[in-house]
């Protein structure tokens, strides 16, 4: 017999189908990789944060199996804290967050990397990003996500100097460095 435990929101028949473990299946216990294949098939779905398969009872040539899974939460509401509305709109186009998509470690890492890259291009080199999750009561099995962003200060170029160069004029080299602006000198 095969039982599915830990499911709160998904259909247990779907999980059993993905695991491809059916009552009446014949296999050699121990020594066959039937459980490893089931776990790999379940992991590929990216629906679960933990998967375990237990042999709960052995009686002669009969084996009782429990497939225990922990479902990943889905994204509910989300918001940004610490940035302007226009920056938030720009980031939304780059991050592509959508409600009810499954939250994975890759989701969190992708948010942090894209936020840092966005501000790095705007001369903010010390951006801090923190993501806070808590259950979202509006959606079933969902977490709301608050993304705290501390941009820090812009990095300014104080002075550009060229050393050891005798053949090319320094002003010509500075012109080649488009977009890099030296701070103006007051006299």
C-alpha positions as CSV (number, residue, x, y, z in Angstrom):
1,X,0.0,0.0,0.0
2,X,1.1,3.6,-0.7
3,X,0.0,6.5,1.4
4,X,0.7,10.2,0.7
5,X,1.1,12.5,3.7
6,X,1.9,16.1,4.3
7,X,-0.4,17.3,1.5
8,X,-2.6,20.2,2.5
9,X,-3.6,21.8,-0.8
10,X,-2.6,19.6,-3.8
11,X,-4.5,16.5,-4.8
12,X,-2.9,13.4,-3.4
13,X,-3.7,11.5,-6.6
14,X,-1.5,13.9,-8.6
15,X,1.4,13.4,-6.1
16,X,1.0,9.6,-6.3
17,X,1.0,9.8,-10.1
18,X,4.2,11.9,-10.2
19,X,5.9,9.6,-7.7
20,X,4.9,6.7,-9.9
21,X,4.4,4.3,-6.9
22,X,1.3,2.2,-7.2
23,X,-0.2,-0.4,-4.8
24,X,0.7,-3.8,-6.3
25,X,4.0,-2.7,-7.8
26,X,6.7,-5.3,-7.5
27,X,10.2,-4.4,-6.6
28,X,13.2,-5.7,-4.7
29,X,13.5,-4.4,-1.2
30,X,16.1,-3.2,-0.4
31,X,18.4,-2.6,-3.3
32,X,16.3,-1.1,-6.0
33,X,16.3,2.6,-6.9
34,X,12.5,2.9,-7.2
35,X,12.4,5.3,-4.3
36,X,15.3,7.5,-5.7
37,X,13.4,7.7,-9.0
38,X,10.2,8.7,-7.2
39,X,12.0,11.4,-5.2
40,X,13.7,12.8,-8.4
41,X,10.4,12.9,-10.2
42,X,8.8,14.8,-7.3
43,X,11.7,17.3,-7.1
44,X,11.5,18.1,-10.8
45,X,8.0,19.5,-10.2
46,X,9.5,22.2,-7.9
47,X,6.3,22.0,-5.9
48,X,7.9,20.7,-2.7
49,X,10.5,21.9,-0.2
50,X,11.0,18.5,1.4
51,X,10.3,14.9,0.2
52,X,10.8,11.7,2.2
53,X,9.8,8.1,1.5
54,X,9.4,5.7,4.4
55,X,8.8,2.0,4.5
56,X,6.3,1.9,7.4
57,X,5.6,-1.8,7.5
58,X,6.9,-5.1,6.1
59,X,4.8,-8.3,6.3
60,X,6.3,-11.2,4.3
61,X,6.5,-9.9,0.7
62,X,4.1,-7.0,1.4
63,X,5.6,-3.5,2.0
64,X,3.7,-0.4,3.1
65,X,5.2,2.9,1.9
66,X,4.6,6.5,3.0
67,X,5.5,9.4,0.7
68,X,5.8,12.5,2.9
69,X,6.0,15.9,1.2
70,X,6.1,19.5,2.3
71,X,4.5,21.9,-0.2
72,X,6.2,25.1,-1.1
73,X,4.2,28.3,-0.6
74,X,3.0,30.4,-3.5
75,X,3.5,34.1,-3.9
76,X,0.6,36.2,-2.6
77,X,0.8,39.9,-2.3
78,X,4.2,41.6,-2.5
79,X,5.6,45.1,-2.0
80,X,8.8,47.1,-2.1
81,X,9.9,49.3,0.8
82,X,12.6,52.0,0.6
83,X,12.4,53.0,-3.1
84,X,10.4,55.5,-5.3
85,X,7.3,54.4,-7.1
86,X,9.0,54.9,-10.5
87,X,11.9,52.7,-9.4
88,X,9.4,50.1,-8.3
89,X,7.7,50.1,-11.7
90,X,11.1,49.7,-13.4
91,X,12.0,46.8,-11.1
92,X,8.7,45.1,-11.7
93,X,9.5,44.9,-15.4
94,X,12.8,43.3,-14.6
95,X,11.9,40.9,-11.8
96,X,8.6,39.5,-13.3
97,X,6.9,38.6,-10.1
98,X,3.5,37.1,-10.5
99,X,1.0,36.1,-7.9
100,X,0.5,32.4,-7.2
101,X,3.8,31.3,-8.7
102,X,5.7,29.0,-6.4
103,X,8.4,30.6,-4.2
104,X,11.7,28.8,-4.4
105,X,15.2,29.7,-3.3
106,X,15.9,30.7,-6.9
107,X,13.0,33.1,-6.8
108,X,14.5,34.9,-3.8
109,X,18.0,34.9,-5.3
110,X,16.7,36.2,-8.6
111,X,15.0,39.1,-6.9
112,X,18.1,40.1,-4.9
113,X,20.4,39.8,-8.0
114,X,18.1,41.8,-10.3
115,X,17.6,44.6,-7.7
116,X,21.3,44.9,-7.1
117,X,22.1,44.9,-10.8
118,X,19.4,47.6,-11.4
119,X,20.9,49.9,-8.8
120,X,24.5,49.1,-9.7
121,X,23.8,50.5,-13.2
122,X,22.6,53.7,-11.5
123,X,26.0,54.1,-9.6
124,X,24.7,52.6,-6.3
125,X,27.4,50.1,-5.3
126,X,26.4,49.2,-1.7
127,X,22.7,48.1,-2.2
128,X,21.3,46.0,0.6
129,X,18.2,43.8,-0.1
130,X,16.3,41.9,2.5
131,X,13.2,39.8,1.8
132,X,10.6,39.1,4.5
133,X,7.9,36.5,4.0
134,X,4.9,35.8,6.1
135,X,1.6,33.8,5.5
136,X,-0.8,35.7,3.3
137,X,-4.4,35.2,4.5
138,X,-5.9,36.4,1.2
139,X,-4.6,33.3,-0.8
140,X,-4.4,29.6,0.2
141,X,-0.9,28.3,0.9
142,X,0.6,31.7,0.1
143,X,3.2,34.0,1.5
144,X,3.2,37.7,1.2
145,X,6.6,39.1,0.4
146,X,8.1,42.4,1.5
147,X,11.3,43.4,-0.2
148,X,13.3,46.0,1.7
149,X,15.8,47.9,-0.3
150,X,18.5,50.2,1.1
151,X,20.2,51.8,-1.9
152,X,23.0,53.4,0.1
153,X,24.8,56.4,-1.5
154,X,25.7,56.9,-5.1
155,X,29.4,56.4,-5.9
156,X,30.9,59.5,-7.4
157,X,34.2,59.8,-9.3
158,X,36.3,62.4,-7.6
159,X,39.2,62.6,-10.0
160,X,40.5,60.7,-13.0
161,X,44.2,60.6,-13.4
162,X,46.5,58.9,-16.0
163,X,50.0,57.9,-15.1
164,X,52.8,56.6,-17.2
165,X,51.2,57.8,-20.4
166,X,53.4,60.0,-22.6
167,X,52.0,59.5,-26.1
168,X,48.2,60.2,-25.7
169,X,46.7,63.4,-24.2
170,X,44.8,62.8,-20.9
171,X,41.8,64.9,-22.2
172,X,41.4,62.6,-25.2
173,X,41.5,59.6,-22.9
174,X,38.8,61.2,-20.7
175,X,36.6,61.8,-23.7
176,X,36.8,58.1,-24.6
177,X,35.4,57.3,-21.1
178,X,31.9,58.4,-22.0
179,X,29.5,58.5,-19.0
180,X,32.3,58.7,-16.4
181,X,32.1,62.2,-15.0
182,X,34.7,63.7,-12.9
183,X,33.4,65.9,-10.1
184,X,33.8,69.6,-11.0
185,X,36.6,71.6,-9.4
186,X,35.7,74.9,-7.8
187,X,38.4,77.5,-8.0
